[in-house]
Amino acid sequence: MSIELKMPALSPTMEEGTLAKWLVKEGDKISSGDILAEIETDKATMEFEAVDEGVIAKILVPEGTDEVKVGAVIAIMAEEGEDVGSVAASGGGAPAKAAAPGPAPAPAAPPPPAPEAKAARAPVPAPAAAPTASDGDRVKASPLARRLAAAQGIDLSGVAGSGPGGRIVKADIEGAAGKAPAKPAAPAAAPAPAAAPVAHAGDFAIPDVPHEAIKLSNVRKTIARRLTESKQQIPHIYLTVDIRLDALLKLRGEINASLEARGIKVSVNDMMVKALGVALLEVPECNVQYTPDQLIKFSRADVSVAVSIPAGLITPIVKDAASKGVAAIATEMKDLAGRARDGKLQPEEYVGGTASLSNMGMYGIKQFEAVINPPQAMIMAIGAGEKRPYVIDDSLQIATIMTATGSFDHRAIDGADGARLMKAFKDLVENPLGMLA
């Protein structure tokens, strides 16, 4: 019996994906565990593995197809002993609607029965005039609609607006093109120069500048949606501290010297992950998640670490960061970051986490405010360590100073609790032996 290969759900939030690339072709023999395709989800580009053995009889969704719904049939596989040709010809018994990359057109509805002659002779009331968007002598129209009307010579006073309050929008101009009367030219006025063509992406005007239009990936769309929701729905509060790094840098040098034979190198970021994990357990009021009717308090600190990848940003998780040594965190982060950039992370490795850390110090960024990664309630933004004048023991000295800013969901975390977390984090970084004990 033929096997339908369906679009898998490769992340908990995935509803559709892009079939980026087929790694097999029709006629290939497949074993369990073979990689069949690369699928771009709302989080990353991931591999689709075979769970059965057989032969690829027919590929129904070509590579590069966008918006393939989870559960849609993307290929048919013949089992061992089946005739591949007959399976391919029959489509494996899969309905055409599921196999096609796009929805099949619905059959035309039968024409309604013709009305009786007597009913046809009945007088038909004249339709009421459509309301226009004029308001006295002023026509209400969006700037884009005005530009399009001017370019096409359409008189706005005769166009019905479908926007709020009768406002004329782009769709109204497109509907009126070729139908609305053009404005009569003033007899004494010189002919206006032809309007330069204006490119548009939806309702967004594109400047007349040489450019390249790059299609948004599913990852970029998800980043845009989630960060917009975060800033619109989460009341952010920001708390900033300056932290001396000299003791931590000295200890890091000693740790790396002792680990050199094992090929392990601990970064400043690895030690920040450790410090945040310990601080979250010291101030459990910040290791929380807000829901409309509950406050979830976590007993373990799983730190999501922002990693830049070609498609955008992903946050692999160092689980139970407080209990792990910095060498273990360094090894784990190297593996997670490498597989994140290759699109090889599993969903459980980047979905979840109780708080996040974002470090832009390697780019020389002195200080920034990170956007909370929902449903988490806080994120720590790490700036660059730099030599600055600093008062130490009542005297002005030169020290290596780093600025850290915590972004907190004020629905779940009070300002005083956020301040306690920032103090705990500062104390741990300035006295790093405390977090290693």
VMD Tcl script that draws the C-alpha trace (Angstrom):
set ca {
  {0.00 0.00 0.00}
  {1.39 3.42 -0.92}
  {2.43 5.86 1.81}
  {1.51 9.53 1.81}
  {4.35 11.80 2.95}
  {2.76 14.81 4.61}
  {4.09 18.22 5.58}
  {5.31 17.70 9.16}
  {4.87 20.05 12.11}
  {8.52 20.73 12.95}
  {7.82 23.22 15.74}
  {4.96 23.62 18.21}
  {3.79 26.85 16.56}
  {4.17 25.74 12.94}
  {0.98 25.89 10.85}
  {2.55 26.06 7.41}
  {6.02 26.07 5.93}
  {8.12 26.41 2.79}
  {9.37 23.27 1.09}
  {12.81 24.77 0.55}
  {14.59 21.84 -1.12}
  {14.03 18.21 -2.03}
  {17.05 16.00 -1.23}
  {15.56 13.00 -3.07}
  {14.02 12.51 -6.49}
  {11.35 10.25 -7.94}
  {12.57 6.68 -8.14}
  {14.99 6.95 -5.20}
  {14.96 4.13 -2.67}
  {14.46 5.42 0.88}
  {15.35 3.91 4.25}
  {14.12 4.97 7.66}
  {16.15 7.94 8.90}
  {17.09 9.24 5.44}
  {16.76 12.99 4.97}
  {14.04 13.70 2.42}
  {13.81 17.49 2.29}
  {14.71 20.80 3.90}
  {11.68 22.63 5.25}
  {11.66 26.26 6.33}
  {9.45 26.64 9.40}
  {8.45 29.69 11.41}
  {11.66 29.20 13.45}
  {14.41 27.77 11.25}
  {15.23 25.61 8.23}
  {15.03 21.99 9.36}
  {15.46 18.52 7.86}
  {12.54 16.16 7.20}
  {13.44 12.53 7.93}
  {11.81 9.40 6.53}
  {10.23 7.05 9.06}
  {9.35 4.27 6.58}
  {11.16 2.39 3.83}
  {10.13 2.47 0.20}
  {10.63 4.22 -3.13}
  {9.68 7.82 -3.94}
  {6.94 7.29 -6.51}
  {5.77 10.87 -7.04}
  {6.69 14.31 -5.72}
  {3.50 16.37 -5.47}
  {4.83 19.67 -4.09}
  {7.86 21.11 -5.90}
  {10.72 22.64 -3.96}
  {10.41 26.35 -3.33}
  {6.65 26.13 -2.69}
  {5.49 28.54 0.02}
  {2.65 28.28 2.53}
  {2.32 24.48 2.45}
  {-0.10 23.62 5.25}
  {0.91 21.15 7.94}
  {-0.62 17.78 7.00}
  {-0.75 18.47 3.26}
  {0.48 15.53 1.13}
  {3.81 16.50 -0.44}
  {4.90 13.16 -1.95}
  {3.84 9.52 -2.44}
  {6.10 6.62 -1.51}
  {5.62 3.08 -2.79}
  {6.23 0.27 -0.34}
  {8.60 -2.58 -1.11}
  {7.16 -4.80 -3.82}
  {4.69 -2.22 -5.14}
  {4.78 -1.09 -8.74}
  {6.17 2.45 -8.62}
  {4.67 3.43 -11.97}
  {1.12 2.50 -11.00}
  {1.46 4.27 -7.64}
  {2.72 7.42 -9.37}
  {-0.05 7.28 -11.95}
  {-2.75 6.90 -9.32}
  {-1.22 9.53 -7.05}
  {-1.28 6.97 -4.24}
  {-4.99 7.45 -3.84}
  {-4.41 10.87 -2.32}
  {-7.05 13.46 -3.12}
  {-5.90 16.03 -5.65}
  {-6.70 18.89 -3.33}
  {-4.18 17.68 -0.72}
  {-1.51 16.85 -3.31}
  {-1.48 20.16 -5.16}
  {0.75 22.93 -3.85}
  {-2.08 25.41 -4.11}
  {-5.84 25.04 -3.65}
  {-7.67 23.57 -6.61}
  {-10.28 25.86 -8.20}
  {-13.80 25.10 -7.09}
  {-16.17 23.82 -9.82}
  {-18.38 26.46 -11.33}
  {-21.78 26.68 -9.73}
  {-24.73 25.76 -11.99}
  {-26.53 28.83 -13.41}
  {-29.71 29.79 -11.57}
  {-33.00 29.00 -13.30}
  {-34.22 31.72 -15.61}
  {-36.96 33.90 -14.07}
  {-40.45 33.85 -15.47}
  {-41.26 36.44 -18.11}
  {-43.79 38.12 -15.81}
  {-41.16 38.60 -13.11}
  {-38.72 39.98 -15.67}
  {-41.20 42.74 -16.60}
  {-41.47 43.90 -13.01}
  {-40.00 47.40 -12.54}
  {-36.59 47.39 -10.85}
  {-35.93 50.27 -8.43}
  {-32.94 52.40 -9.34}
  {-29.96 51.78 -7.07}
  {-29.14 54.50 -4.61}
  {-26.12 56.60 -5.49}
  {-22.96 55.35 -3.81}
  {-21.65 57.72 -1.18}
  {-18.50 59.61 -2.11}
  {-15.62 60.61 0.09}
  {-16.16 64.35 -0.33}
  {-16.63 66.44 2.76}
  {-17.79 69.83 1.53}
  {-15.05 71.00 -0.85}
  {-12.49 68.62 0.66}
  {-12.06 65.07 -0.60}
  {-10.95 62.55 2.03}
  {-8.29 60.26 0.53}
  {-5.05 58.60 1.64}
  {-1.79 60.11 0.31}
  {-1.20 56.96 -1.74}
  {-4.68 57.18 -3.27}
  {-4.08 60.83 -4.21}
  {-0.79 59.98 -5.93}
  {-2.35 57.11 -7.88}
  {-5.32 59.26 -8.89}
  {-3.03 62.05 -10.07}
  {-0.92 59.60 -12.08}
  {-4.02 58.11 -13.77}
  {-5.99 61.35 -14.19}
  {-8.89 60.24 -11.98}
  {-11.20 62.85 -10.44}
  {-11.40 61.98 -6.74}
  {-14.68 63.82 -6.27}
  {-16.47 61.11 -8.22}
  {-14.89 58.13 -6.46}
  {-16.70 56.31 -3.63}
  {-14.45 55.68 -0.65}
  {-14.47 52.33 1.14}
  {-12.07 53.29 3.93}
  {-12.96 54.52 7.43}
  {-15.38 57.45 7.28}
  {-15.65 57.13 3.50}
  {-11.90 57.73 3.00}
  {-10.64 56.84 -0.47}
  {-7.91 54.18 -0.39}
  {-5.74 52.43 -2.97}
  {-8.35 49.74 -3.77}
  {-10.92 52.42 -4.66}
  {-8.53 54.01 -7.18}
  {-7.75 50.65 -8.74}
  {-11.48 49.95 -9.04}
  {-12.13 53.33 -10.61}
  {-9.29 53.12 -13.13}
  {-10.73 53.54 -16.61}
  {-14.20 54.29 -15.24}
  {-13.95 57.56 -13.34}
  {-13.98 60.73 -15.45}
  {-10.67 62.51 -15.70}
  {-10.36 66.03 -14.37}
  {-10.76 68.59 -17.16}
  {-7.57 70.51 -17.81}
  {-7.68 74.23 -17.13}
  {-7.75 76.04 -20.49}
  {-4.91 78.43 -19.65}
  {-2.68 75.95 -17.80}
  {0.26 74.31 -19.47}
  {0.08 70.50 -19.72}
  {1.48 68.87 -16.60}
  {4.50 66.61 -17.05}
  {3.80 62.89 -16.89}
  {4.08 61.52 -13.36}
  {7.02 59.23 -12.78}
  {5.97 55.62 -12.12}
  {5.83 54.77 -8.43}
  {6.47 51.21 -7.23}
  {4.44 49.84 -4.36}
  {4.58 46.87 -2.00}
  {1.04 46.64 -0.69}
  {0.27 50.12 0.61}
  {3.96 50.97 1.01}
  {5.48 53.28 -1.60}
  {9.01 52.33 -2.68}
  {11.40 55.22 -3.44}
  {12.58 55.53 -7.02}
  {16.04 54.24 -6.10}
  {17.82 51.19 -7.55}
  {16.97 48.32 -5.24}
  {16.48 44.59 -4.85}
  {13.25 43.10 -3.46}
  {14.08 40.20 -1.14}
  {11.29 37.81 -0.27}
  {10.64 37.52 3.48}
  {11.49 34.11 4.91}
  {9.15 32.39 7.35}
  {11.72 33.04 10.10}
  {11.82 36.78 9.35}
  {8.00 36.95 9.25}
  {7.83 35.25 12.65}
  {10.45 37.59 14.13}
  {8.51 40.60 12.86}
  {5.20 39.30 14.21}
  {6.49 38.27 17.65}
  {8.50 41.43 18.30}
  {5.60 43.62 17.20}
  {3.31 41.75 19.57}
  {5.91 42.06 22.35}
  {6.19 45.84 22.08}
  {2.43 46.29 21.65}
  {1.24 43.95 24.40}
  {4.03 43.85 27.02}
  {4.65 46.94 29.19}
  {8.46 47.00 29.22}
  {10.42 48.49 32.11}
  {14.18 48.98 31.68}
  {16.80 48.89 34.47}
  {20.50 49.57 33.78}
  {23.67 48.99 35.82}
  {27.40 49.48 35.18}
  {29.50 46.45 36.13}
  {33.26 46.08 36.70}
  {34.64 43.22 34.62}
  {38.27 43.15 35.81}
  {37.84 40.28 38.31}
  {35.79 38.23 35.85}
  {38.30 38.75 33.03}
  {41.15 37.69 35.32}
  {39.29 34.56 36.44}
  {38.35 33.74 32.83}
  {42.01 33.87 31.83}
  {42.93 31.45 34.61}
  {40.06 29.08 33.71}
  {41.00 29.05 30.02}
  {44.65 28.37 30.86}
  {43.57 25.32 32.86}
  {41.22 24.12 30.11}
  {43.62 24.62 27.20}
  {44.70 20.97 27.20}
  {41.04 19.92 26.82}
  {40.45 22.29 23.91}
  {37.77 24.26 25.76}
  {37.65 28.06 25.73}
  {35.21 29.92 27.98}
  {33.87 33.22 26.63}
  {32.66 36.23 28.59}
  {29.19 35.43 27.24}
  {29.35 31.91 28.75}
  {30.05 33.46 32.14}
  {27.15 35.91 31.67}
  {24.81 32.97 31.02}
  {26.00 31.37 34.25}
  {25.61 34.63 36.20}
  {22.06 35.21 34.92}
  {21.06 31.63 35.76}
  {22.32 31.99 39.34}
  {20.76 35.47 39.72}
  {17.36 34.16 38.61}
  {17.43 31.55 41.37}
  {18.53 34.15 43.91}
  {15.62 36.40 42.88}
  {12.88 33.90 41.91}
  {10.34 36.72 41.55}
  {11.99 37.44 38.18}
  {12.08 33.82 37.00}
  {8.41 33.93 36.05}
  {5.93 33.98 33.19}
  {2.73 36.03 32.95}
  {-0.61 34.58 31.84}
  {-3.98 36.38 31.93}
  {-5.06 34.56 35.09}
  {-1.85 33.08 36.57}
  {1.76 33.93 37.37}
  {3.99 30.94 36.64}
  {7.08 30.75 38.93}
  {9.87 28.48 37.68}
  {12.17 26.56 40.01}
  {14.87 26.11 37.34}
  {16.63 28.79 35.27}
  {16.70 27.91 31.55}
  {18.50 30.76 29.77}
  {17.72 31.42 26.10}
  {20.75 32.93 24.35}
  {20.23 35.10 21.26}
  {22.26 33.80 18.29}
  {22.41 35.57 14.93}
  {21.86 33.30 11.93}
  {21.59 34.14 8.21}
  {17.77 34.01 8.37}
  {17.51 36.31 11.41}
  {17.72 35.40 15.07}
  {17.18 32.25 17.11}
  {17.47 31.60 20.85}
  {18.92 28.17 21.76}
  {18.46 27.29 25.43}
  {21.04 26.46 28.08}
  {18.87 24.42 30.42}
  {19.48 24.62 34.18}
  {22.24 27.18 33.61}
  {22.69 27.82 37.34}
  {23.82 24.25 38.08}
  {26.25 23.87 35.16}
  {29.92 24.78 35.24}
  {31.20 27.44 32.85}
  {33.19 24.82 30.91}
  {30.02 22.80 30.34}
  {28.13 25.95 29.29}
  {30.94 26.87 26.87}
  {30.87 23.41 25.27}
  {27.08 23.40 25.04}
  {26.87 26.92 23.60}
  {29.47 26.14 20.94}
  {27.43 23.12 19.83}
  {24.06 24.94 19.98}
  {25.29 28.03 18.12}
  {26.92 25.93 15.40}
  {23.83 23.84 14.80}
  {21.63 26.95 14.97}
  {23.57 28.53 12.09}
  {23.29 25.26 10.13}
  {19.54 25.01 10.83}
  {19.99 21.72 12.70}
  {18.41 22.54 16.07}
  {15.50 20.48 17.32}
  {12.40 22.40 18.52}
  {12.96 21.50 22.17}
  {16.40 23.16 21.93}
  {15.02 26.62 21.13}
  {11.38 26.62 22.29}
  {10.92 27.43 25.97}
  {13.38 29.04 28.35}
  {12.52 31.11 31.42}
  {14.57 34.23 30.54}
  {16.85 35.44 27.75}
  {20.29 36.98 27.32}
  {21.39 39.07 24.33}
  {25.03 40.16 24.01}
  {26.08 42.78 21.44}
  {29.37 43.63 23.12}
  {31.37 41.91 20.38}
  {30.09 44.59 17.97}
  {31.26 47.42 20.22}
  {27.71 48.32 21.30}
  {28.00 50.12 24.63}
  {24.38 49.80 25.81}
  {21.00 48.79 24.38}
  {17.50 47.78 25.45}
  {16.40 44.36 24.23}
  {12.82 43.40 23.37}
  {11.32 40.74 25.63}
  {10.98 37.32 24.00}
  {7.37 36.28 24.80}
  {6.10 34.44 26.77}
  {9.19 35.10 28.92}
  {9.10 38.02 31.35}
  {12.68 39.36 31.13}
  {15.76 39.63 28.93}
  {19.27 40.83 29.85}
  {21.08 43.03 27.31}
  {24.90 42.95 27.57}
  {27.07 45.77 26.20}
  {30.78 45.93 25.45}
  {33.38 45.99 28.20}
  {35.58 49.06 27.84}
  {38.17 50.98 29.82}
  {36.47 53.90 31.62}
  {37.28 56.27 34.49}
  {35.64 54.71 37.56}
  {35.59 55.55 41.26}
  {37.15 52.70 43.28}
  {37.69 53.07 47.04}
  {36.96 56.81 46.81}
  {39.62 57.37 44.16}
  {39.27 57.82 40.42}
  {40.84 54.90 38.60}
  {40.65 53.16 35.21}
  {38.55 50.00 35.15}
  {36.94 47.72 32.56}
  {33.24 48.56 32.73}
  {30.29 46.84 31.08}
  {26.75 48.22 30.91}
  {23.89 45.71 31.33}
  {20.20 46.54 30.87}
  {17.36 44.30 31.99}
  {14.01 44.52 30.18}
  {11.15 43.35 32.41}
  {7.46 42.59 31.80}
  {5.92 45.01 34.30}
  {2.73 42.91 34.45}
  {4.71 40.09 36.08}
  {7.77 41.75 37.64}
  {7.69 44.80 39.89}
  {10.42 47.41 39.53}
  {11.86 46.63 42.96}
  {12.20 42.92 42.10}
  {13.81 43.80 38.77}
  {16.27 46.04 40.64}
  {17.11 43.16 43.01}
  {17.87 40.91 40.04}
  {20.14 43.56 38.48}
  {22.00 43.94 41.79}
  {22.40 40.17 42.15}
  {23.69 39.91 38.56}
  {26.14 42.78 39.13}
  {27.44 41.25 42.37}
  {27.99 37.86 40.72}
  {29.89 39.33 37.77}
  {32.04 41.56 39.96}
  {32.74 38.68 42.40}
  {32.70 35.71 39.98}
  {33.96 33.11 42.45}
  {30.54 33.37 44.10}
  {28.76 31.99 41.06}
  {31.27 29.17 40.64}
  {31.06 28.01 44.26}
}
mol new
graphics top color blue
foreach p $ca { graphics top sphere $p radius 0.5 }
foreach p [lrange $ca 0 end-1] q [lrange $ca 1 end] { graphics top cylinder $p $q radius 0.2 }
display resetview
